[in-house]
Amino acid sequence: MSIQPVEFEVNGRCYAVPSVPVVVICLDGSADEYLDAACARGLMPNLQRLSVAGYRGMARGALPSFTNVNNSSIVTGVPPSIHGIGGNFFFDRARGQEVMMNSACYLRVGTILAAAANAGRQVAVVTAKEKLRDIFAHGLRGIAFSSEKAGLARVETHGIGDVEALVGEPTPAIYSGEASLYVLRAGVALIAAGRADFLYLSTTDFIQHKYAPDAAGALEFYAGVDIEIGRLLQLGATLGITADHGMNAKQRADGSPNVTYLESRLEERFGSGFRVILPITDPYVVHHGALGSFAVVHAPEGADLVAIEAWLGALEGVTEVYSNAVAARKLELPADRTGDFVVLSARDAVLGRTPAYHDLKAIEGGLRSHGGRYEEMVPFLISRPLSDTYLRKAGGDPRNFDIFDFTINGPTASRG
């Protein structure tokens, strides 16, 4: 496949794309412990070779450490304060409604994907979760489909209409490891068929919500991931691999979810009128039961905000509380889509609204979740050696949304 190098600029960064296929992978929920556990057992030889031949380190994700937030950051190269998506859900004050931010209408900037396509690259986006497809396809002249709805892809709406035939497999169940492996296999098939040379592949975290890093189900999954990494490398692609967030157990010693129901506790202490938004909320409730380590609090008119902030900070399991202005500055959040307070919880704790709001039957096997500070650090891998300039950047405070920059501009002799 003959590819012409191109340059383009988007959101303040210039990308000099080499004359080889470029693939950025977001391994949803992949705390570094998952890679370590699989590598230690010899189950990821391709990733181990990539780490030696290229670069393996860690990067800081965007907060809250949720899927929509970080995927939006990765495909734009900027934090939520700029691209505008600060959670899977927010309370739209103007409309008086709780709204899911799974639409491109909430993006405030263009994407790297659209800019690459406009510069002449054959761009393809494959996501496990259909909820992300609209964001990824924003302004894109190219291919964009989900493994969740692979069989429904059409040329007119997705840029491709024969996904199942191309991959050689039927549409997988979303609550499975196959939903993620299908994403990677589709990426391999698209490059092999000469239909894409600039790809973003975003998996789902079903496995990570279900299994600890050293569990057999997780190890088997990462062995499958490694096979597809090897195939992408064999096709001559430059790979960048990161995650949107990590994952931790959020339960007590008896296995029950370690939950603080913020809305109930606030109304018990200060009276009615509070609204707690859980930005982890999305259609995939089997993953997490809408319980994560990050919450947004909207206080009633006239409430004593100073007293509320101090009280929240003293709650067991709560580690950080920020006012709107401080959260916007320190956590890089869009202030107009954030409440009066942002609350983060401990490594082993989650935040809920009320006991009646959450269906704990969905997580009877144990709760593993994310959203807070303890899921912020994620793997960061590049398949080729980095230049001295980018090695220095990697030694500072790299962000997971720097991954396109590092993958494209970072390697030595990066123009291929």
C-alpha positions in Angstrom: 0.0 0.0 0.0 1.6 3.3 -1.2 0.9 6.1 1.3 1.9 9.7 0.8 3.1 11.5 4.0 0.9 14.4 5.0 0.9 17.2 7.5 -2.1 18.8 9.2 -2.9 20.9 12.2 -5.7 20.6 14.6 -6.4 22.1 18.1 -3.0 23.8 18.2 -0.9 20.8 17.3 0.8 19.9 14.0 1.0 16.2 12.9 3.5 15.1 10.3 2.0 11.7 9.4 4.5 9.1 8.1 4.1 7.0 5.0 3.1 3.9 7.0 -0.2 3.0 8.5 -0.8 4.7 11.9 -2.9 2.9 14.5 -3.8 4.3 17.9 -5.5 1.8 20.3 -7.5 2.7 23.4 -7.6 -0.4 25.5 -10.6 0.6 27.7 -10.1 0.0 31.4 -6.6 -1.4 31.0 -4.8 -0.5 34.1 -1.1 -1.2 33.7 -1.5 -4.2 36.1 -3.4 -6.1 33.4 -0.5 -5.8 31.0 2.0 -6.8 33.7 0.0 -9.8 34.7 -0.3 -11.1 31.2 3.3 -10.3 30.2 4.6 -12.0 33.4 3.0 -15.2 32.2 4.4 -15.0 28.7 0.9 -14.3 27.2 1.8 -11.0 25.5 5.1 -11.6 23.6 4.2 -9.0 20.9 3.6 -6.3 23.5 6.9 -7.3 25.2 8.8 -7.0 22.0 7.1 -3.7 21.2 8.1 -2.4 24.7 11.7 -3.2 24.0 11.8 -2.0 20.4 9.8 1.1 21.2 8.6 2.8 24.4 6.5 1.7 27.3 5.6 4.1 30.2 2.7 5.6 31.9 0.5 8.7 31.2 -2.1 10.7 33.1 -5.6 10.5 31.8 -8.3 13.1 32.0 -10.6 13.3 35.0 -13.2 12.1 35.6 -11.6 8.8 34.5 -14.5 7.7 32.4 -14.9 6.5 28.8 -16.6 9.4 27.0 -14.3 12.0 28.7 -11.0 10.3 27.8 -11.9 9.0 24.4 -13.0 12.6 23.5 -9.7 13.9 24.8 -7.7 11.3 22.9 -9.3 12.0 19.5 -9.1 15.8 20.0 -5.7 16.0 21.8 -7.0 18.4 24.4 -8.6 18.2 27.9 -12.3 18.3 28.7 -12.1 22.0 29.5 -11.5 22.6 25.8 -13.5 19.8 24.0 -16.5 20.2 26.4 -17.3 16.6 27.3 -16.8 16.2 31.1 -18.6 13.0 31.7 -21.0 10.4 30.2 -23.8 12.4 31.8 -24.4 16.0 33.0 -27.2 18.2 34.2 -28.1 20.7 31.5 -29.2 23.7 33.6 -30.6 25.6 30.7 -32.9 22.7 29.8 -33.4 21.4 33.3 -32.6 17.9 32.2 -30.0 15.2 32.8 -28.4 14.5 29.5 -26.1 11.8 28.1 -23.1 13.3 26.3 -22.8 10.6 23.6 -23.5 13.0 20.7 -21.0 15.0 18.7 -23.2 18.1 19.3 -21.4 18.4 22.7 -17.9 18.5 21.1 -16.6 22.1 21.0 -13.6 21.4 18.8 -12.7 19.2 15.8 -11.0 15.8 15.9 -7.6 14.6 14.8 -9.5 11.9 12.8 -11.5 14.4 10.7 -8.4 16.5 10.2 -6.3 13.5 9.0 -9.1 12.6 6.6 -9.2 16.1 5.2 -5.5 15.9 4.7 -5.9 12.8 2.5 -5.4 9.9 4.9 -7.8 6.9 4.7 -9.3 7.2 8.2 -11.2 4.4 10.0 -12.6 4.4 13.5 -13.8 1.2 15.1 -15.3 1.4 18.6 -16.8 -1.4 20.6 -19.5 0.8 22.1 -22.0 2.3 19.8 -22.4 5.3 22.2 -19.0 6.6 21.1 -19.5 6.3 17.3 -21.2 9.7 16.8 -18.4 11.5 18.6 -15.7 9.8 16.7 -17.5 10.4 13.4 -17.8 14.1 14.0 -16.9 15.8 10.7 -15.2 12.6 9.5 -15.0 11.7 5.8 -14.1 8.0 6.3 -15.2 4.8 8.0 -16.7 4.8 11.5 -18.6 1.8 13.0 -19.0 -0.1 16.3 -18.5 -3.8 16.9 -21.7 -3.6 18.9 -23.7 -2.8 15.7 -21.3 -4.1 13.1 -24.0 -5.8 11.1 -26.0 -2.6 10.8 -23.1 -0.6 9.2 -24.0 1.0 5.9 -21.9 2.9 3.3 -24.2 5.9 3.4 -24.0 6.3 7.2 -20.8 4.5 8.3 -18.5 4.6 5.3 -18.6 0.9 5.0 -21.3 -1.7 4.5 -19.7 -5.2 4.6 -18.1 -5.3 8.1 -19.0 -8.9 8.9 -17.7 -10.1 5.6 -14.5 -8.1 6.0 -13.8 -9.3 9.5 -15.1 -12.8 8.7 -17.1 -13.0 11.9 -20.7 -12.1 13.0 -21.5 -9.1 15.2 -20.4 -10.0 18.8 -22.3 -9.5 22.0 -21.4 -6.2 23.7 -21.1 -7.9 27.1 -18.1 -10.0 26.1 -14.4 -9.9 25.5 -15.2 -10.6 21.8 -16.6 -7.1 21.4 -13.1 -5.7 22.0 -11.2 -8.3 20.0 -13.6 -7.7 17.1 -12.5 -4.1 17.1 -8.8 -5.1 16.8 -9.5 -7.7 14.1 -11.5 -5.2 12.1 -8.5 -2.8 12.3 -6.2 -5.6 10.9 -8.7 -6.4 8.2 -9.1 -2.8 7.1 -5.3 -2.3 6.7 -4.8 -5.6 5.0 -7.6 -4.8 2.5 -6.1 -1.4 1.8 -9.2 0.4 3.0 -7.6 2.4 5.9 -4.1 3.7 6.8 -5.0 5.9 9.8 -7.0 4.2 12.5 -8.4 4.7 15.9 -9.5 1.5 17.7 -11.4 1.8 21.0 -12.4 -1.3 23.0 -14.8 -1.8 25.9 -14.0 -2.6 29.5 -16.4 -5.4 30.1 -13.5 -7.8 31.0 -11.8 -5.3 33.3 -15.1 -4.7 35.2 -15.5 -8.4 35.6 -12.0 -9.7 36.2 -9.0 -8.7 38.3 -5.7 -8.6 36.4 -4.5 -12.1 37.4 -7.9 -13.8 36.8 -8.0 -16.4 34.0 -10.7 -14.5 32.1 -8.5 -11.4 32.0 -5.3 -13.3 31.0 -7.1 -15.1 28.2 -8.4 -11.8 26.9 -5.0 -10.1 26.9 -3.5 -13.0 25.1 -6.1 -12.4 22.4 -5.3 -8.7 22.3 -1.6 -9.5 21.8 -2.3 -11.7 18.8 -4.0 -8.7 17.1 -1.1 -6.4 18.1 1.3 -8.8 16.4 -0.8 -8.8 13.2 -0.9 -5.0 13.1 2.9 -4.8 13.5 3.3 -7.4 10.7 1.3 -5.1 8.5 4.0 -2.4 9.1 1.8 -0.1 11.2 3.2 2.3 13.8 1.2 1.7 17.0 0.3 3.9 19.9 -1.5 2.1 22.8 -3.0 3.7 25.8 -6.2 3.5 27.9 -9.0 5.8 28.9 -8.9 4.8 32.6 -7.8 2.1 34.9 -9.9 -0.2 37.1 -10.1 -1.1 40.8 -12.2 -3.2 43.1 -14.7 -1.1 44.9 -16.1 -3.3 47.7 -15.9 -4.2 51.3 -14.3 -7.2 52.9 -17.6 -9.1 52.6 -17.8 -8.4 48.9 -20.6 -5.9 49.0 -20.2 -2.6 47.1 -18.5 0.1 49.1 -21.0 2.9 48.3 -21.6 6.3 49.8 -25.1 7.5 48.7 -24.4 11.2 48.4 -27.8 12.5 47.5 -29.4 10.6 50.5 -26.7 11.8 52.9 -26.9 15.4 51.7 -30.7 15.5 52.1 -30.5 13.9 55.5 -28.1 16.6 56.6 -29.2 19.8 54.7 -32.7 19.1 53.5 -34.2 18.5 50.1 -33.3 20.0 46.7 -30.0 18.4 46.0 -29.2 16.7 42.7 -26.3 14.3 42.4 -25.0 13.5 38.9 -23.0 10.4 38.4 -21.0 10.9 35.1 -20.3 7.2 34.8 -24.0 6.6 34.0 -24.4 5.1 30.5 -26.4 2.3 28.8 -24.0 -0.4 29.9 -25.3 -0.8 33.5 -24.1 -4.4 33.7 -20.5 -3.0 33.8 -20.8 -0.9 36.9 -24.4 -0.3 38.1 -23.8 3.5 37.5 -21.4 3.5 40.5 -18.1 5.2 40.1 -15.6 7.2 42.1 -16.6 10.7 40.8 -19.8 12.6 41.4 -21.1 16.1 40.6 -23.4 17.8 43.2 -25.9 20.5 42.4 -27.1 22.3 45.5 -30.4 24.0 45.9 -30.7 27.8 45.6 -29.6 29.6 48.7 -27.7 26.7 50.2 -24.7 27.3 52.4 -22.0 26.2 50.0 -19.1 26.6 52.4 -20.8 24.4 55.0 -21.7 21.8 52.4 -18.1 21.6 51.0 -16.7 21.2 54.5 -19.2 18.4 55.3 -18.6 16.6 52.1 -14.9 16.6 52.6 -15.3 14.9 56.0 -17.4 12.0 54.7 -15.9 8.5 55.0 -14.6 7.3 51.6 -14.4 10.9 50.1 -10.9 12.0 49.2 -11.4 15.2 47.3 -14.0 17.9 47.1 -13.8 20.9 44.8 -16.0 23.9 44.1 -17.1 24.5 40.5 -14.3 27.1 39.9 -11.6 25.0 41.4 -12.7 21.9 39.6 -12.7 23.7 36.3 -9.1 24.9 36.9 -7.5 21.9 38.7 -9.4 19.1 36.9 -9.6 20.8 33.5 -13.4 20.5 33.4 -15.9 22.6 31.4 -17.4 24.9 34.2 -20.7 25.3 32.5 -21.3 21.5 32.4 -20.2 21.0 36.0 -22.2 21.4 39.2 -21.6 23.3 42.4 -19.2 20.6 43.6 -17.1 17.8 42.3 -16.5 14.8 44.7 -14.0 12.0 44.3 -13.7 8.9 46.4 -11.1 6.5 47.6 -9.5 3.7 45.7 -11.9 1.1 47.1 -15.0 3.3 47.2 -17.7 4.5 44.9 -20.3 7.3 45.1 -24.0 6.8 44.5 -27.2 8.8 44.5 -29.8 6.9 46.6 -30.1 3.2 47.4 -33.3 3.1 45.3 -31.6 4.6 42.3 -29.1 1.8 41.8 -29.9 -1.8 40.8 -27.2 -3.7 42.7 -28.4 -7.0 41.1 -26.4 -6.0 38.0 -23.2 -6.2 39.9 -23.8 -9.2 42.2 -20.5 -10.8 41.1 -18.6 -7.9 42.7 -18.0 -4.3 41.8 -14.9 -3.2 39.9 -15.2 0.4 38.7 -13.4 3.7 38.0 -13.8 7.4 37.7 -11.5 8.9 40.4 -7.9 9.7 41.0 -6.9 6.1 41.5 -7.8 5.2 37.9 -6.1 8.2 36.4 -2.7 6.7 35.4 -2.8 4.4 32.4 -0.3 2.6 30.1 1.3 4.5 27.3 3.2 2.6 24.5 4.7 3.5 21.2 5.9 0.7 18.8 9.0 2.7 17.6 11.9 4.3 19.5 11.2 7.9 20.6 13.3 10.8 19.7 15.3 12.6 22.4 12.7 15.4 22.4 9.8 13.0 23.0 11.7 10.9 25.6 12.1 14.1 27.6 8.3 14.8 27.2 7.6 11.2 28.3 9.8 11.8 31.4 7.6 14.8 32.4 3.8 14.6 32.6 2.5 13.0 29.4 -1.2 12.7 29.1 -3.1 9.8 27.5 -4.5 12.4 25.0 -0.9 13.0 23.8 -0.9 9.5 22.2 -1.5 10.7 18.6 1.2 13.3 18.9 3.7 10.7 20.3 2.7 8.0 17.8 3.0 10.3 14.8 5.6 12.9 15.8 7.5 11.1 18.5 9.5 8.3 16.8 12.9 8.9 15.4 12.8 9.4 11.6 9.0 9.7 12.1 8.3 10.5 8.4 8.9 6.9 7.4 
